[in-house]
Amino acid sequence: MPEQKNMPYPFAVIFMIALLSLASPVSAKSWDLFPRPPELTQDIRFWTRVYTEIDNDQGFIHDNRYLNVVYETTPVPANLDWKTAKKRIQDRRQHYQGILLRLAKGKRQNLTTEERRVLKLWPQNVSNQTLHAAAARIRFQRGQANRFRQGLIRAGAYKPFIFNTLNSLDLPRELAVLPHVESSFNPAAHSHAGAAGLWQFTRPTGRRFLRIDQVVDERLDPFKATVAAARLLQHNYKVTGSWPLAITAYNHGAAGMRRAKEQVGTSDIVAIRQRYKSPTFGFASRNFYVAFLAALDVDSQARRYFGPLQPHKPEKSEVIALPDFVPVKALQRALRLDQTTLKQSNPALGSPVWEGHKYVPRGYELRVPCVPSCRRVKTIAALAPWERFERQVPDRFHKVQGGQTLSHIAQRYRIKLRQLVELNGLSNRHHIRVGQVLQLPLPADGLPTGHYTVQRGDTLSGIARRFGITEQALLKINGITNKHRIYAGQNLRLASSSSEARRNQVSSRGKEHRTRAKTTSVVLREETTPTKAGTLQKAAMVTPGGGSCEPLLPPECDPALSADPSNYTVTKDGTIEVQATETLGHYAHWLELSTQQLRNINGLPVGRSVIMGQRLKLDFSHITTKTFEARRRTYHRGLQETFFERYRIIGTEEHVVQQGESLWVLAQQKYQVPLWLLRQYNPDLDFSAVVAGTRVVIPRLARREEKSLPMASVEIKGKLLSASRREG
């Protein structure tokens, strides 16, 4: 790192620490929990400048390693189109690359004014080699002062709840500033990497704590996302043992920080930032902790940097857990609220709900603004019987046939191509495969209003299932004697009278409740049906030598239970570590080779399967290692997506390993938990060498069944944070 030129280095460090101690109200306890080694001072200062000096229509052209080296502040208006902005930034980078390369050739005489200015940014004895390397490290960082200022104002609406949540989990209050780094306290924020919400959860991480699907995306609920973020940070701290690493893990992952500690041989954040090498440990991960420290300083001295501010006040609202599936228009009518107001208070509800294609799900905790009062539970109870349903509107699907394109499919169903892409999470609209099942948007004319017009192809049983009433009730209400005799255009009543319909629904819910009660257990104050032995995997898994499903996990085992994302990289010698569910067939397909070629390379006789943890030599004569790794990750990502579409995490428990037990047997047979998920909760464990007495954190799972969705109140230290009837 470039040394200080105006004063001896030790004195500079002492002076800077003393200055910070006077200028910043950060407490001694905070200093202990979130240390600021002298080596981080310049980088903290860089992010402080980003947050306070320049708005997002400007940016720093700087060195990405030595952040104190800032070549210029260049204007790049935020509303500039992407191509023009990219070219402008590239031109300025090339400008400074040319200067650095000329200086790197030893040029020190007859310098231009610009060359002298650039050279002065570096120590007097800077080497030609250092300058040459710097030419490849020029980076652009857009300013965030206006966003940070807006974040300080928005934060007022959420900080009381955030502090309450952190306190309930015995977590440091300083963590409340993380949304400044992630989203500028914007609960509607989305990133190019697919992260969303106040705390910028990605789908894979968010699904460990939140419901994320087309109906509800709880990442966008600032209150539920806050509880999830606190739980994730608590987990990170347990895994890493220090807050600098736990905070970095929020960006890089707890397993990634475990690998960093192993590679560098220390948990010191300075050493890890300087010496840890990983393709995924890029600029954002490397700077996440120092950006947090800068945000902590700016947040605590907001008036100094931005002058007087008027933060938003928390919205006074109540939370009502819906006992049934309800059309959003029915809620608007009953609550006497327009859709805009209701939508602002419930950003987690997806567009299918607001467009009328899906009901607001049962168990959803509807947030209602207290205008004029907070007593609206009785209003919900007074919904008409035909506005309350036992089941969700079913999804529609299309299986891709040969020769079909996404455009053709969209035209066939008269839907927008953009809708189809977004609904299925497609990264490239040109990449679909034969046999792929696509989810389709639902039509808007199928929600009940007390009557239903029979469409071509409808059956009475299908209509009954769709609207959550029995076939017998539908026959009786409409005086139909033959269930097979209905016709297109026929008008069917969905309820006979308020009293009769209510009796039918109460009776139906009572029967369902009694049935469900036999298998219901309460975990973290949630009512849900836990997984049963055998429900996740039909084939029993036994120890090697007996049975059909050994720890090597061949294809006949449920692949969604065994995907392991911990290490998909290819080493320099062209070898990989076999992960769960992978076979020679997978590798051959990804490498575009035959399985026999792989057997020959590794000396594997026919009939012998690969075993998890085994190292294999691969042949990359047909594809690159990057292509192989991408295909491998796509496969495992697909397994995880499939898993989270079927199951959700409702809490954790601890298991003490007994003599003779293995983690494979615990995961697949006893607890029915996928190995990759078990590793996420226990990243420090060596799965091949777990001894008796080892404590293992086991995530508890529940099926995602619409008819038994849980009341998502989470109990933390005896307090029901999300079940409070009045907040703000």
VOGU-3710 file (C-alpha; in Angstrom, 3 decimals, decimal comma):
1> mpeqknmpyp> 0,000/0,000/0,000  1,409/3,438/-0,836  3,047/4,950/2,220  2,212/8,367/3,695  4,524/11,032/2,304  4,032/13,985/4,621  4,737/12,304/7,957  6,366/9,116/9,253  3,977/6,167/8,971  3,703/5,306/12,721
11> favifmiall> 2,955/8,940/13,629  0,388/9,157/10,833  -1,436/6,125/12,175  -1,473/7,436/15,769  -2,653/10,839/14,585  -5,439/9,354/12,457  -6,696/7,117/15,280  -6,742/10,081/17,687  -8,568/12,202/15,131  -11,195/9,518/14,572
21> slaspvsaks> -11,707/9,060/18,295  -12,511/12,766/18,626  -14,606/13,104/15,507  -16,680/9,941/15,721  -19,048/9,045/18,530  -18,401/5,312/17,948  -18,248/3,690/21,377  -15,401/1,667/22,846  -17,612/-1,418/22,723  -18,212/-0,812/19,024
31> wdlfprppel> -14,455/-0,479/18,500  -13,953/-3,883/20,127  -16,685/-5,609/18,108  -15,858/-3,873/14,832  -12,080/-3,277/14,915  -10,414/-0,666/12,701  -6,785/-1,698/12,168  -4,603/1,115/10,800  -4,314/-0,746/7,494  -8,011/-0,118/6,868
41> tqdirfwtrv> -7,968/3,641/7,481  -7,410/4,725/3,875  -10,050/2,356/2,544  -12,624/3,528/5,105  -11,852/7,076/4,043  -12,435/6,156/0,376  -15,931/4,822/1,105  -16,692/7,807/3,305  -15,933/10,004/0,293  -18,156/7,828/-1,925
51> yteidndqgf> -21,006/8,195/0,569  -20,636/11,920/1,244  -18,703/13,804/-1,475  -20,154/12,863/-4,869  -23,668/12,033/-6,067  -24,504/9,179/-8,404  -24,107/11,354/-11,489  -20,342/11,315/-10,844  -17,760/8,692/-10,064  -14,157/8,122/-8,994
61> ihdnrylnvv> -11,632/6,688/-11,433  -9,361/4,926/-8,946  -6,964/2,062/-8,241  -8,936/-0,989/-7,090  -6,247/-2,103/-4,627  -4,933/1,153/-3,179  -8,175/3,051/-2,695  -6,402/6,251/-1,674  -5,208/6,570/-5,290  -8,078/8,423/-6,992
71> yettpvpanl> -7,139/9,711/-10,448  -10,168/11,901/-11,070  -13,835/12,536/-10,442  -15,618/12,090/-13,751  -19,218/13,061/-14,623  -21,386/10,103/-15,683  -25,058/11,132/-15,338  -27,209/8,372/-13,874  -29,766/8,824/-16,664  -27,149/8,292/-19,370
81> dwktakkriq> -27,827/5,211/-21,498  -25,708/2,191/-20,614  -23,598/2,073/-23,796  -22,706/5,754/-23,678  -21,833/5,588/-19,985  -19,694/2,499/-20,507  -17,777/4,156/-23,357  -17,183/7,322/-21,334  -15,793/5,335/-18,408  -13,678/3,178/-20,729
91> drrqhyqgil> -12,207/6,289/-22,391  -11,140/7,718/-19,011  -9,663/4,380/-17,946  -7,655/4,146/-21,147  -6,474/7,725/-20,644  -4,904/6,830/-17,285  -3,681/3,456/-18,495  -1,667/5,253/-21,156  -0,155/7,620/-18,597  0,754/4,798/-16,192
101> lrlakgkrqn> 2,303/2,675/-18,932  4,450/5,593/-20,086  5,588/6,216/-16,517  6,188/2,483/-16,067  8,815/2,663/-18,823  10,890/4,871/-16,550  9,839/8,239/-17,874  10,528/10,829/-15,173  11,727/13,858/-17,189  9,805/16,292/-19,383
111> ltteerrvlk> 6,514/15,186/-17,891  3,237/16,790/-18,830  1,134/18,433/-16,133  -1,207/15,407/-16,168  1,673/12,918/-15,900  3,173/14,814/-12,953  -0,199/14,838/-11,190  -0,648/11,082/-11,612  2,900/10,351/-10,482  2,392/12,409/-7,302
121> lwpqnvsnqt> -0,474/10,127/-6,315  2,131/7,419/-5,711  5,084/7,306/-3,286  8,265/9,053/-4,440  10,155/5,783/-4,821  7,383/3,966/-6,695  8,787/1,281/-8,996  8,113/0,874/-12,696  6,702/-2,581/-11,932  4,146/-1,124/-9,509
131> lhaaaarirf> 2,999/1,458/-12,052  2,725/-1,170/-14,775  0,549/-3,361/-12,542  -1,577/-0,339/-11,609  -2,481/0,198/-15,271  -4,562/-3,012/-15,121  -6,302/-2,080/-11,859  -8,152/1,104/-12,846  -11,771/1,017/-11,720  -14,853/3,266/-11,713
141> qrgqanrfrq> -16,917/3,794/-8,539  -20,140/5,755/-8,840  -20,886/8,240/-6,059  -23,692/7,623/-3,564  -24,012/10,839/-1,532  -27,547/11,605/-2,723  -28,600/7,995/-2,161  -27,061/7,926/1,293  -28,871/11,111/2,200  -32,165/9,613/0,999
151> gliragaykp> -31,333/6,464/2,950  -30,892/8,457/6,146  -34,366/9,888/5,658  -35,973/6,536/4,775  -34,201/4,776/7,649  -36,394/6,536/10,196  -39,343/4,353/9,170  -37,475/1,097/9,812  -34,760/1,637/12,406  -36,991/1,218/15,489
161> fifntlnsld> -38,039/-2,224/14,259  -34,465/-3,096/13,255  -33,107/-2,107/16,682  -35,867/-4,118/18,343  -35,020/-7,179/16,264  -31,261/-6,931/16,852  -31,796/-6,466/20,561  -34,056/-9,530/20,691  -31,248/-11,648/19,270  -28,529/-9,981/21,378
171> lprelavlph> -26,892/-8,594/18,253  -24,973/-5,278/18,092  -27,070/-2,219/17,219  -24,401/-1,115/14,764  -25,607/-3,780/12,323  -28,633/-1,566/11,673  -26,562/0,485/9,190  -26,018/-2,442/6,781  -28,994/-1,406/4,606  -27,075/1,807/3,825
181> vessfnpaah> -24,454/-0,361/2,106  -26,954/-2,727/0,524  -29,931/-0,661/-0,617  -29,820/2,861/0,848  -32,795/1,691/2,943  -34,920/1,230/-0,169  -37,210/-1,797/0,395  -37,970/-1,966/-3,339  -34,311/-2,087/-4,427  -33,226/-4,720/-6,971
191> shagaaglwq> -29,656/-5,444/-8,073  -28,257/-6,766/-11,346  -27,183/-9,885/-9,425  -30,791/-10,710/-8,547  -30,739/-9,453/-4,957  -33,852/-7,670/-3,692  -35,225/-5,637/-0,836  -33,945/-3,577/2,062  -31,353/-6,233/2,981  -30,633/-7,363/-0,610
201> ftrptgrrfl> -31,233/-11,075/-0,233  -30,537/-13,268/-3,245  -33,061/-16,017/-3,908  -30,821/-18,916/-2,731  -29,921/-17,208/0,564  -33,341/-15,676/1,095  -35,113/-19,001/0,754  -33,390/-20,201/3,910  -35,441/-17,701/5,888  -38,222/-16,301/3,701
211> ridqvvderl> -40,987/-17,265/1,336  -39,990/-16,416/-2,242  -42,243/-17,376/-5,134  -44,523/-15,726/-7,688  -47,239/-15,076/-5,107  -45,143/-13,758/-2,213  -41,569/-12,458/-2,151  -40,818/-11,673/1,481  -37,462/-10,131/0,559  -39,522/-7,047/-0,313
221> dpfkatvaaa> -41,205/-6,955/3,096  -38,803/-4,766/5,117  -40,001/-6,233/8,429  -39,796/-9,929/7,566  -36,531/-9,329/5,711  -35,125/-7,616/8,820  -35,825/-10,680/10,972  -34,266/-12,881/8,275  -31,159/-10,677/8,001  -30,696/-10,722/11,771
231> rllqhnykvt> -30,901/-14,507/11,810  -28,405/-14,735/8,942  -25,963/-12,384/10,674  -26,325/-14,349/13,898  -25,519/-17,534/11,988  -22,543/-15,926/10,252  -21,107/-14,836/13,587  -21,452/-18,324/15,055  -19,614/-19,772/12,059  -16,839/-17,182/11,692
241> gswplaitay> -16,298/-16,098/15,306  -15,809/-12,388/14,569  -17,922/-9,527/13,291  -15,510/-8,434/10,529  -15,776/-11,916/9,021  -19,501/-12,262/9,769  -20,216/-8,995/7,941  -17,999/-9,979/5,015  -19,843/-13,317/4,966  -23,081/-11,394/4,427
251> nhgaagmrra> -21,709/-10,654/0,962  -19,382/-13,620/0,363  -21,114/-16,378/2,339  -20,133/-18,109/5,590  -18,678/-21,077/3,716  -16,581/-18,673/1,623  -15,154/-17,033/4,727  -14,405/-20,474/6,180  -12,366/-21,221/3,048  -10,668/-17,833/3,398
261> keqvgtsdiv> -9,619/-18,612/6,982  -8,275/-22,006/5,906  -6,359/-20,619/2,923  -4,789/-17,652/4,725  -4,366/-19,446/8,052  -5,872/-16,661/10,167  -9,160/-14,919/10,900  -7,524/-11,481/10,710  -9,588/-9,364/8,342  -6,568/-7,393/7,106
271> airqrykspt> -4,657/-10,554/6,163  -7,713/-12,053/4,454  -8,364/-8,886/2,437  -4,737/-8,786/1,309  -3,964/-12,469/0,754  -7,152/-14,445/0,140  -7,412/-15,490/-3,507  -10,709/-16,696/-4,942  -12,542/-15,998/-8,210  -15,648/-15,080/-6,195
281> fgfasrnfyv> -13,847/-12,886/-3,652  -13,933/-9,787/-5,800  -13,915/-6,064/-5,136  -17,355/-6,000/-3,491  -16,592/-8,824/-1,036  -13,116/-7,513/-0,278  -14,487/-4,072/0,557  -17,742/-4,985/2,247  -16,450/-4,615/5,811  -14,706/-1,277/5,235
291> aflaaldvds> -17,796/0,039/3,432  -19,816/-0,977/6,501  -17,419/0,895/8,807  -17,671/3,987/6,605  -21,474/3,764/6,635  -21,372/3,445/10,421  -19,345/6,655/10,669  -21,506/8,607/8,235  -24,734/7,411/9,839  -23,544/8,464/13,300
301> qarryfgplq> -22,462/11,898/11,984  -25,234/12,521/9,481  -25,688/16,163/10,450  -21,995/16,888/9,906  -22,097/15,541/6,357  -25,606/16,406/5,221  -26,907/19,091/7,549  -30,334/18,908/9,231  -32,496/16,001/8,062  -36,087/15,020/8,795
311> phkpeksevi> -36,239/11,198/8,878  -39,484/9,467/8,039  -41,593/8,316/10,949  -42,628/4,667/11,301  -46,022/4,001/9,772  -48,688/3,116/12,296  -50,132/-0,161/11,123  -51,617/-3,423/12,273  -50,890/-6,935/11,064  -53,797/-9,274/10,330
321> alpdfvpvka> -53,142/-12,965/9,612  -55,635/-14,037/6,940  -57,575/-17,199/7,849  -58,502/-17,912/4,209  -57,397/-17,295/0,643  -58,908/-13,952/-0,366  -58,990/-11,950/-3,643  -57,196/-8,659/-3,175  -60,194/-6,708/-4,487  -62,316/-8,185/-1,719
331> lqralrldqt> -59,776/-6,956/0,841  -59,758/-3,495/-0,712  -63,543/-3,353/-0,505  -63,741/-4,650/3,055  -60,930/-2,411/4,333  -62,063/0,590/2,256  -58,551/1,081/0,904  -57,444/1,730/-2,646  -54,982/-0,695/-4,221  -52,097/1,786/-4,156
341> tlkqsnpalg> -52,343/2,223/-0,377  -52,672/-1,502/0,286  -49,810/-2,271/-2,102  -47,484/0,194/-0,415  -48,042/-1,558/2,916  -47,682/-5,064/1,412  -44,834/-4,962/-1,124  -44,179/-8,699/-0,697  -47,333/-9,623/-2,613  -46,505/-10,421/-6,225
351> spvweghkyv> -48,046/-9,018/-9,391  -50,291/-12,108/-9,913  -52,101/-11,099/-6,714  -52,510/-7,434/-7,672  -53,533/-8,325/-11,227  -56,210/-10,680/-9,896  -54,640/-13,956/-11,059  -53,963/-15,276/-7,541  -55,543/-14,913/-4,101  -53,751/-13,355/-1,168
361> prgyelrvpc> -52,652/-16,614/0,506  -53,996/-17,969/3,740  -51,614/-17,276/6,631  -50,284/-14,138/4,947  -49,870/-11,362/7,483  -51,592/-8,437/5,835  -50,226/-5,088/6,968  -52,951/-2,448/7,150  -52,255/1,255/7,793  -54,065/2,675/10,797
371> vpscrrvkti> -56,255/5,119/8,914  -58,232/6,195/10,817  -57,813/3,433/13,408  -56,078/0,105/13,976  -59,168/-2,013/14,650  -59,793/-3,844/11,399  -59,693/-7,509/12,419  -63,498/-7,559/12,601  -63,626/-6,116/9,091  -61,707/-9,111/7,728
381> aalapwerfe> -63,994/-11,481/9,648  -66,974/-9,918/7,878  -65,819/-10,893/4,372  -68,559/-12,527/2,316  -68,443/-16,341/2,159  -67,775/-16,314/-1,598  -64,725/-14,088/-0,956  -63,033/-16,646/1,305  -61,501/-19,809/-0,167  -59,836/-22,986/1,023
391> rqvpdrfhkv> -57,362/-23,304/-1,858  -55,176/-21,133/-4,048  -55,948/-20,614/-7,740  -53,950/-23,362/-9,486  -50,996/-22,594/-11,728  -50,916/-23,189/-15,489  -47,934/-24,838/-17,172  -46,621/-25,540/-20,658  -44,154/-28,278/-21,598  -41,760/-27,137/-24,324
401> qggqtlshia> -42,007/-29,153/-27,542  -39,441/-29,527/-30,315  -39,137/-26,468/-32,532  -40,904/-24,120/-30,117  -39,451/-20,781/-29,077  -40,392/-18,598/-26,140  -41,925/-16,074/-28,542  -44,142/-18,751/-30,101  -45,292/-19,920/-26,671  -46,091/-16,351/-25,581
411> qryriklrql> -48,096/-15,763/-28,777  -49,978/-19,041/-28,348  -51,216/-18,113/-24,887  -51,616/-14,414/-25,732  -49,268/-13,290/-22,982  -46,329/-10,890/-22,968  -42,879/-12,359/-23,578  -41,525/-10,295/-20,691  -44,071/-11,878/-18,330  -42,992/-15,368/-19,364
421> velnglsnrh> -39,313/-14,549/-18,875  -39,816/-12,963/-15,449  -42,230/-15,590/-14,140  -39,801/-18,424/-14,927  -36,633/-16,603/-13,884  -35,076/-17,039/-17,335  -31,719/-15,328/-17,800  -31,821/-15,728/-21,587  -35,069/-15,862/-23,530  -33,346/-17,791/-26,331
431> hirvgqvlql> -32,259/-20,669/-24,078  -35,135/-23,073/-23,466  -34,984/-26,819/-23,933  -37,374/-29,517/-25,133  -39,236/-30,957/-22,159  -38,743/-27,865/-20,011  -41,873/-26,980/-18,032  -42,762/-23,282/-18,077  -45,169/-21,648/-15,691  -47,771/-19,448/-17,361
441> plpadglptg> -49,496/-16,315/-16,054  -53,072/-16,948/-15,054  -56,045/-15,360/-16,819  -57,725/-12,508/-14,999  -61,283/-13,739/-15,522  -61,220/-16,753/-13,236  -61,577/-15,241/-9,761  -64,909/-15,621/-8,046  -67,378/-12,829/-7,640  -70,204/-15,059/-6,449
451> hytvqrgdtl> -70,777/-16,470/-9,963  -68,727/-18,239/-12,621  -69,304/-18,579/-16,353  -68,419/-22,061/-17,613  -65,643/-22,057/-20,205  -65,024/-24,580/-22,989  -63,260/-27,616/-21,507  -64,366/-26,947/-17,908  -65,558/-29,765/-15,649  -67,645/-29,409/-12,536
461> sgiarrfgit> -64,975/-31,058/-10,394  -62,331/-28,707/-11,806  -64,452/-25,648/-11,087  -65,078/-26,875/-7,541  -61,361/-27,417/-6,900  -60,510/-24,027/-8,349  -62,849/-22,129/-6,054  -62,314/-24,204/-2,936  -65,815/-25,663/-2,605  -67,014/-29,249/-2,762
471> eqallkingi> -68,446/-30,724/-5,921  -71,566/-31,756/-3,976  -72,132/-28,188/-2,767  -71,806/-26,867/-6,307  -74,362/-29,403/-7,547  -76,790/-28,533/-4,765  -76,439/-24,731/-5,067  -77,150/-24,824/-8,803  -79,784/-27,613/-8,797  -77,667/-29,816/-11,089
481> tnkhriyagq> -78,524/-33,527/-11,031  -75,885/-34,754/-13,496  -72,379/-33,470/-12,865  -71,359/-34,294/-16,436  -73,987/-32,022/-17,966  -72,658/-28,482/-17,936  -72,082/-26,325/-20,996  -69,958/-23,388/-22,096  -71,614/-20,090/-21,157  -73,608/-21,592/-18,292
491> nlrlasssse> -73,724/-19,308/-15,236  -72,958/-21,119/-11,993  -73,528/-19,746/-8,502  -70,620/-20,331/-6,123  -72,637/-19,850/-2,914  -76,340/-20,202/-2,112  -76,675/-17,854/0,830  -74,332/-16,190/3,283  -75,381/-18,375/6,196  -75,239/-21,675/4,295
501> arrnqvssrg> -71,938/-20,902/2,619  -70,414/-19,835/5,914  -71,592/-23,094/7,557  -70,069/-25,085/4,719  -66,745/-23,277/4,945  -66,573/-23,421/8,737  -67,341/-27,135/8,591  -64,712/-27,677/5,907  -62,075/-25,731/7,826  -62,937/-27,589/11,004
511> kehrtraktt> -62,431/-30,958/9,335  -59,159/-29,825/7,814  -57,956/-28,450/11,137  -58,750/-31,710/12,934  -56,934/-33,715/10,284  -53,936/-31,422/10,300  -53,715/-31,306/14,081  -52,627/-34,931/14,188  -49,352/-34,095/12,456  -48,794/-30,509/13,563
521> svvlreettp> -45,872/-29,445/15,734  -45,016/-25,898/16,760  -41,511/-24,698/15,991  -40,561/-21,050/16,420  -44,246/-20,333/17,055  -45,190/-21,509/13,569  -48,081/-23,844/12,795  -46,952/-26,189/10,079  -46,841/-29,798/9,027  -43,283/-31,054/9,494
531> tkagtlqkaa> -41,704/-33,551/7,145  -42,299/-37,198/7,901  -39,862/-40,050/7,489  -39,913/-41,121/3,891  -41,727/-38,106/2,465  -38,610/-36,507/1,010  -36,929/-39,660/-0,216  -38,547/-42,976/-0,947  -35,332/-44,985/-1,070  -33,860/-45,648/2,351
541> mvtpgggsce> -30,223/-44,729/2,716  -27,976/-47,103/4,628  -24,292/-47,386/5,391  -21,943/-48,839/2,749  -22,310/-52,540/2,186  -26,035/-52,928/2,717  -28,866/-51,536/0,654  -29,394/-49,750/-2,589  -28,465/-46,181/-1,686  -25,001/-45,697/-0,259
551> pllppecdpa> -23,332/-42,400/0,724  -22,053/-42,030/-2,850  -25,726/-41,205/-3,626  -26,348/-42,662/-7,101  -29,150/-41,314/-9,331  -31,939/-43,392/-7,807  -31,691/-41,280/-4,642  -33,691/-38,051/-4,658  -31,230/-35,548/-6,199  -32,982/-32,532/-4,684
561> lsadpsnytv> -31,837/-33,760/-1,271  -28,171/-34,128/-1,993  -26,883/-31,213/-4,076  -23,786/-29,727/-2,481  -22,711/-26,251/-3,577  -19,533/-26,038/-1,501  -16,906/-26,597/-4,191  -17,567/-26,765/-7,917  -14,218/-25,474/-9,146  -11,600/-27,266/-11,214
571> tkdgtievqa> -8,103/-27,246/-9,741  -5,015/-26,305/-11,753  -4,173/-29,968/-12,310  -7,566/-30,557/-13,958  -9,164/-32,479/-11,119  -12,413/-32,016/-9,210  -13,915/-33,231/-5,953  -17,000/-35,404/-6,501  -20,110/-33,865/-4,954  -23,347/-35,547/-3,926
581> tetlghyahw> -25,702/-36,720/-6,732  -22,951/-36,418/-9,355  -22,117/-39,403/-11,570  -19,707/-40,171/-14,385  -22,672/-39,658/-16,682  -22,998/-36,053/-15,499  -19,301/-35,346/-16,065  -19,334/-37,006/-19,491  -22,347/-34,912/-20,528  -20,834/-31,659/-19,263
591> lelstqqlrn> -17,443/-32,465/-20,873  -18,985/-33,786/-24,134  -17,096/-37,076/-23,711  -18,039/-40,708/-23,150  -18,115/-42,239/-19,671  -15,603/-44,861/-20,845  -13,062/-42,133/-21,618  -13,390/-40,870/-18,044  -13,060/-44,413/-16,703  -9,867/-44,892/-18,715
601> inglpvgrsv> -8,374/-41,613/-17,472  -9,048/-42,508/-13,831  -8,545/-46,278/-13,998  -12,116/-47,012/-12,967  -13,436/-50,463/-13,903  -16,912/-50,803/-15,390  -19,561/-51,019/-12,674  -17,694/-48,967/-10,069  -19,404/-45,716/-9,150  -17,713/-42,505/-8,099
611> imgqrlkldf> -17,899/-41,655/-4,399  -18,583/-38,284/-2,801  -15,287/-36,656/-1,805  -13,267/-38,630/-4,366  -10,949/-36,682/-6,689  -11,271/-37,287/-10,421  -9,085/-36,306/-13,341  -11,048/-34,742/-16,210  -10,387/-34,180/-19,909  -10,976/-30,626/-21,147
621> shittktfea> -10,134/-31,243/-24,809  -13,678/-30,365/-25,961  -14,699/-27,549/-23,601  -13,032/-25,079/-21,230  -12,929/-25,412/-17,456  -15,149/-22,335/-17,170  -17,834/-23,946/-19,349  -17,667/-27,130/-17,255  -17,962/-25,191/-13,994  -20,901/-23,196/-15,353
631> rrrtyhrglq> -22,748/-26,355/-16,418  -22,010/-27,988/-13,067  -23,272/-25,000/-11,087  -26,396/-24,749/-13,249  -27,209/-28,377/-12,460  -26,852/-27,918/-8,706  -28,628/-24,581/-8,748  -31,543/-26,297/-10,445  -31,660/-28,933/-7,708  -31,773/-26,237/-5,048
641> etfferyrii> -34,484/-24,285/-6,873  -36,567/-27,454/-7,119  -36,055/-28,169/-3,439  -37,129/-24,712/-2,280  -40,199/-24,854/-4,478  -41,304/-27,853/-2,396  -39,939/-27,123/1,080  -39,309/-24,239/3,451  -37,152/-23,897/6,564  -39,109/-23,343/9,772
651> gteehvvqqg> -36,318/-23,368/12,363  -33,330/-25,360/13,557  -32,491/-27,945/16,168  -29,223/-29,407/17,449  -28,196/-33,048/17,168  -25,320/-34,612/19,115  -23,675/-37,265/16,955  -23,767/-40,730/18,502  -21,269/-43,559/18,052  -21,611/-45,068/14,583
661> eslwvlaqqk> -23,652/-42,229/13,100  -22,617/-40,446/9,915  -23,826/-37,131/8,568  -25,049/-38,834/5,406  -27,358/-41,088/7,410  -28,497/-38,192/9,630  -29,249/-36,000/6,634  -30,907/-38,468/4,314  -32,540/-40,947/6,676  -33,177/-39,430/10,099
671> yqvplwllrq> -33,897/-35,758/9,351  -34,639/-35,814/5,607  -32,420/-32,783/4,940  -30,324/-32,261/1,779  -26,588/-32,468/2,368  -25,911/-29,090/0,724  -28,329/-27,428/3,153  -26,770/-29,236/6,113  -23,387/-27,920/5,002  -24,723/-24,375/4,860
681> ynpdldfsav> -25,635/-24,612/8,528  -22,423/-26,457/9,486  -19,701/-25,130/7,145  -16,875/-25,958/9,584  -17,654/-29,677/9,750  -15,641/-32,268/7,830  -18,445/-34,514/6,611  -16,117/-37,477/6,180  -14,689/-37,384/9,728  -17,370/-36,490/12,269
691> vagtrvvipr> -16,793/-38,060/15,686  -19,253/-38,928/18,444  -20,173/-35,895/20,543  -20,053/-33,447/17,637  -22,944/-30,961/17,728  -24,673/-30,533/14,379  -27,235/-27,824/13,560  -30,166/-29,384/11,720  -32,555/-27,158/9,721  -36,183/-28,210/10,132
701> larreekslp> -38,276/-28,421/7,006  -41,934/-28,202/6,088  -43,648/-28,802/2,773  -44,819/-25,741/0,907  -48,492/-26,640/0,824  -50,831/-23,746/0,107  -53,612/-25,341/2,138  -51,482/-25,398/5,279  -49,340/-22,301/5,057  -48,000/-21,211/8,460
711> masveikgkl> -48,638/-18,137/10,476  -45,192/-16,668/10,083  -44,754/-15,206/13,545  -41,201/-15,794/14,716  -40,543/-16,008/18,433  -37,247/-14,473/19,450  -36,410/-14,400/23,138  -40,090/-14,824/23,949  -41,246/-11,900/21,785  -43,468/-12,312/18,752
721> lsasrreg> -41,898/-9,667/16,538  -44,065/-10,076/13,450  -47,262/-10,910/15,300  -47,565/-7,548/17,000  -50,986/-6,141/16,295  -49,732/-2,577/16,289  -46,356/-1,384/15,121  -44,947/2,082/14,803
//
